[in-house]
Amino acid sequence: MTKGVEKSSRNYTIEDLEAVLDKLPYQVWMKDKNGKHIYINKLGAENIGLSKDEIIGKSDYDIREYNMAIKCVETDSKLMENN
């Protein structure tokens, strides 16, 4: 074993985790520090009215009505401030 590198004992993949998130009755998404979507689950994409591929890499300003995008950005800022 290389120093500083641990061998993972997990027996699941990122695809397995995304399949679970897609089955949740909640919207789930992740954004990078610049506000670009890096993940969104099936329900989140359906509620926006776009496919996951159309959302990933985009900001709220790219995919939402302007006033809603402002609210999303404000909420994101509060969440990041409060860690």
MDAnalysis code that builds the backbone (N, CA, C; Angstrom):
import MDAnalysis as mda
import numpy as np

u = mda.Universe.empty(249, n_residues=83, atom_resindex=np.repeat(np.arange(83), 3), trajectory=True)
u.add_TopologyAttr("name", ["N", "CA", "C"] * 83)
u.add_TopologyAttr("resid", np.arange(1, 84))
u.add_TopologyAttr("resname", ["MET", "THR", "LYS", "GLY", "VAL", "GLU", "LYS", "SER", "SER", "ARG", "ASN", "TYR", "THR", "ILE", "GLU", "ASP", "LEU", "GLU", "ALA", "VAL", "LEU", "ASP", "LYS", "LEU", "PRO", "TYR", "GLN", "VAL", "TRP", "MET", "LYS", "ASP", "LYS", "ASN", "GLY", "LYS", "HIS", "ILE", "TYR", "ILE", "ASN", "LYS", "LEU", "GLY", "ALA", "GLU", "ASN", "ILE", "GLY", "LEU", "SER", "LYS", "ASP", "GLU", "ILE", "ILE", "GLY", "LYS", "SER", "ASP", "TYR", "ASP", "ILE", "ARG", "GLU", "TYR", "ASN", "MET", "ALA", "ILE", "LYS", "CYS", "VAL", "GLU", "THR", "ASP", "SER", "LYS", "LEU", "MET", "GLU", "ASN", "ASN"])
u.atoms.positions = np.array([
    [0.843, -1.180, 0.000],
    [0.000, 0.000, 0.000],
    [0.886, 1.241, 0.000],
    [0.575, 2.193, -0.852],
    [1.338, 3.423, -0.939],
    [1.014, 4.314, 0.251],
    [2.021, 4.937, 0.803],
    [1.829, 5.820, 1.944],
    [0.842, 6.934, 1.588],
    [-0.132, 7.181, 2.464],
    [-1.100, 8.257, 2.260],
    [-2.291, 7.868, 1.407],
    [-2.291, 6.666, 0.840],
    [-3.400, 6.226, 0.003],
    [-4.043, 5.014, 0.661],
    [-5.326, 5.145, 0.988],
    [-6.044, 4.030, 1.586],
    [-6.820, 3.282, 0.526],
    [-6.855, 1.987, 0.670],
    [-7.643, 1.173, -0.239],
    [-9.102, 1.245, 0.208],
    [-9.996, 1.505, -0.729],
    [-11.407, 1.621, -0.416],
    [-12.012, 0.239, -0.203],
    [-12.845, 0.126, 0.828],
    [-13.542, -1.125, 1.073],
    [-15.003, -1.015, 0.646],
    [-15.341, 0.059, -0.056],
    [-16.713, 0.254, -0.511],
    [-17.012, -0.676, -1.684],
    [-18.206, -1.195, -1.656],
    [-18.617, -2.101, -2.710],
    [-19.729, -1.506, -3.557],
    [-19.699, -0.213, -3.734],
    [-20.696, 0.451, -4.568],
    [-20.006, 1.511, -5.409],
    [-20.714, 1.912, -6.465],
    [-20.149, 2.888, -7.394],
    [-20.917, 4.203, -7.306],
    [-20.416, 5.208, -7.964],
    [-21.107, 6.490, -8.047],
    [-22.450, 6.306, -8.740],
    [-22.490, 5.404, -9.691],
    [-23.752, 5.116, -10.395],
    [-24.780, 4.526, -9.439],
    [-24.323, 3.674, -8.516],
    [-25.226, 3.118, -7.509],
    [-25.805, 4.235, -6.637],
    [-24.957, 5.154, -6.214],
    [-25.413, 6.258, -5.375],
    [-26.386, 7.169, -6.123],
    [-26.106, 7.447, -7.384],
    [-27.000, 8.292, -8.178],
    [-28.342, 7.601, -8.404],
    [-28.345, 6.281, -8.548],
    [-29.601, 5.542, -8.711],
    [-30.465, 5.680, -7.455],
    [-29.835, 5.646, -6.287],
    [-30.562, 5.843, -5.035],
    [-31.119, 7.265, -4.966],
    [-30.293, 8.260, -5.284],
    [-30.741, 9.655, -5.241],
    [-31.890, 9.903, -6.216],
    [-31.878, 9.227, -7.351],
    [-32.953, 9.388, -8.335],
    [-34.283, 8.839, -7.840],
    [-34.251, 7.945, -6.886],
    [-35.478, 7.345, -6.358],
    [-36.063, 8.113, -5.174],
    [-35.332, 9.086, -4.659],
    [-35.829, 9.860, -3.517],
    [-36.995, 10.752, -3.924],
    [-37.947, 10.964, -3.013],
    [-39.056, 11.874, -3.299],
    [-38.688, 13.337, -2.992],
    [-37.412, 13.661, -3.062],
    [-36.900, 15.004, -2.792],
    [-35.983, 15.441, -3.925],
    [-35.924, 16.738, -4.135],
    [-34.966, 17.276, -5.102],
    [-33.591, 17.309, -4.444],
    [-32.599, 16.828, -5.161],
    [-31.231, 16.820, -4.661],
    [-30.337, 17.382, -5.754],
    [-29.494, 18.337, -5.387],
    [-28.550, 18.876, -6.349],
    [-27.292, 19.309, -5.623],
    [-26.221, 19.418, -6.378],
    [-24.956, 19.940, -5.877],
    [-24.448, 20.956, -6.882],
    [-23.839, 21.993, -6.350],
    [-23.246, 23.026, -7.189],
    [-21.806, 23.240, -6.764],
    [-20.991, 23.704, -7.698],
    [-19.614, 24.035, -7.337],
    [-19.592, 25.426, -6.697],
    [-18.423, 25.878, -6.307],
    [-18.318, 27.167, -5.611],
    [-18.699, 28.351, -6.495],
    [-18.779, 28.136, -7.808],
    [-19.186, 29.195, -8.731],
    [-20.676, 29.149, -9.058],
    [-21.402, 28.247, -8.396],
    [-22.838, 28.155, -8.606],
    [-23.260, 27.329, -9.806],
    [-22.332, 26.597, -10.394],
    [-22.661, 25.727, -11.530],
    [-23.099, 24.364, -10.994],
    [-24.171, 23.839, -11.552],
    [-24.656, 22.529, -11.133],
    [-23.660, 21.443, -11.527],
    [-23.310, 20.605, -10.563],
    [-22.437, 19.470, -10.847],
    [-23.208, 18.159, -10.699],
    [-24.384, 18.228, -10.102],
    [-25.264, 17.062, -9.995],
    [-26.687, 17.543, -9.747],
    [-27.657, 16.815, -10.281],
    [-29.059, 17.004, -9.947],
    [-29.751, 15.663, -10.135],
    [-30.665, 15.350, -9.209],
    [-31.347, 14.070, -9.348],
    [-32.543, 14.196, -10.294],
    [-33.184, 13.060, -10.541],
    [-34.268, 12.986, -11.520],
    [-35.407, 13.948, -11.188],
    [-35.868, 13.967, -9.927],
    [-36.977, 14.843, -9.547],
    [-36.593, 16.310, -9.700],
    [-35.386, 16.666, -9.337],
    [-34.931, 18.049, -9.490],
    [-34.960, 18.488, -10.937],
    [-34.481, 17.633, -11.821],
    [-34.476, 17.956, -13.251],
    [-35.905, 18.057, -13.788],
    [-36.771, 17.124, -13.373],
    [-38.168, 17.162, -13.817],
    [-38.857, 18.454, -13.383],
    [-38.592, 18.889, -12.162],
    [-39.235, 20.109, -11.664],
    [-38.740, 21.362, -12.381],
    [-37.518, 21.330, -12.865],
    [-37.003, 22.453, -13.651],
    [-37.517, 22.376, -15.082],
    [-37.801, 21.162, -15.527],
    [-38.320, 20.981, -16.879],
    [-37.243, 20.768, -17.925],
    [-36.073, 20.335, -17.460],
    [-34.950, 20.067, -18.359],
    [-34.360, 18.709, -18.023],
    [-33.564, 18.182, -18.927],
    [-32.860, 16.933, -18.636],
    [-31.653, 17.233, -17.742],
    [-31.149, 16.192, -17.106],
    [-29.946, 16.357, -16.287],
    [-28.811, 16.947, -17.120],
    [-28.643, 16.439, -18.348],
    [-27.560, 16.916, -19.215],
    [-27.711, 18.392, -19.566],
    [-28.940, 18.868, -19.621],
    [-29.172, 20.279, -19.926],
    [-28.900, 21.172, -18.717],
    [-28.842, 20.599, -17.531],
    [-28.652, 21.357, -16.292],
    [-27.200, 21.351, -15.832],
    [-26.547, 20.191, -15.914],
    [-25.171, 20.063, -15.417],
    [-24.263, 21.054, -16.143],
    [-23.481, 21.787, -15.351],
    [-22.561, 22.774, -15.903],
    [-23.161, 24.159, -16.048],
    [-24.438, 24.293, -15.713],
    [-25.118, 25.587, -15.865],
    [-25.415, 26.199, -14.499],
    [-25.552, 27.506, -14.479],
    [-25.937, 28.216, -13.259],
    [-27.454, 28.369, -13.237],
    [-27.971, 28.805, -12.114],
    [-29.415, 29.062, -12.026],
    [-29.849, 30.114, -13.033],
    [-28.997, 31.080, -13.310],
    [-29.339, 32.124, -14.294],
    [-29.498, 31.540, -15.700],
    [-28.808, 30.436, -15.960],
    [-28.896, 29.800, -17.269],
    [-30.170, 28.980, -17.450],
    [-30.740, 28.488, -16.350],
    [-31.833, 27.523, -16.474],
    [-33.138, 27.940, -15.810],
    [-33.128, 29.035, -15.104],
    [-34.330, 29.466, -14.383],
    [-34.736, 30.878, -14.791],
    [-35.977, 31.203, -14.506],
    [-36.472, 32.575, -14.668],
    [-35.647, 33.468, -13.742],
    [-35.391, 34.690, -14.158],
    [-34.451, 35.582, -13.469],
    [-34.743, 35.739, -11.973],
    [-35.993, 36.036, -11.610],
    [-36.314, 36.257, -10.195],
    [-36.109, 34.997, -9.362],
    [-36.405, 33.841, -9.929],
    [-36.172, 32.579, -9.225],
    [-34.675, 32.319, -9.091],
    [-33.916, 32.639, -10.122],
    [-32.464, 32.458, -10.067],
    [-31.862, 33.310, -8.954],
    [-32.341, 34.537, -8.818],
    [-31.844, 35.412, -7.741],
    [-32.114, 34.772, -6.383],
    [-33.316, 34.243, -6.187],
    [-33.656, 33.599, -4.913],
    [-32.762, 32.397, -4.659],
    [-32.507, 31.611, -5.684],
    [-31.634, 30.437, -5.540],
    [-30.219, 30.858, -5.150],
    [-29.705, 31.865, -5.795],
    [-28.350, 32.338, -5.504],
    [-28.270, 32.890, -4.080],
    [-29.296, 33.616, -3.657],
    [-29.322, 34.145, -2.285],
    [-29.336, 33.012, -1.266],
    [-30.149, 31.994, -1.520],
    [-30.218, 30.843, -0.618],
    [-28.882, 30.115, -0.581],
    [-28.265, 29.917, -1.736],
    [-26.951, 29.267, -1.788],
    [-25.922, 30.041, -0.975],
    [-25.943, 31.360, -1.105],
    [-24.989, 32.190, -0.370],
    [-25.170, 32.041, 1.137],
    [-26.429, 32.038, 1.589],
    [-26.702, 31.860, 3.018],
    [-26.226, 30.498, 3.504],
    [-26.477, 29.473, 2.711],
    [-26.049, 28.135, 3.090],
    [-24.528, 28.054, 3.203],
    [-23.814, 28.651, 2.257],
    [-22.350, 28.606, 2.301],
    [-21.798, 29.424, 3.470],
    [-22.438, 30.552, 3.772],
    [-21.993, 31.372, 4.898],
    [-22.137, 30.618, 6.210],
    [-23.198, 29.825, 6.319],
    [-23.469, 29.081, 7.548],
    [-22.860, 27.690, 7.556],
    [-22.091, 27.415, 6.504],
    [-21.380, 26.149, 6.332],
    [-22.347, 24.993, 6.244],
])
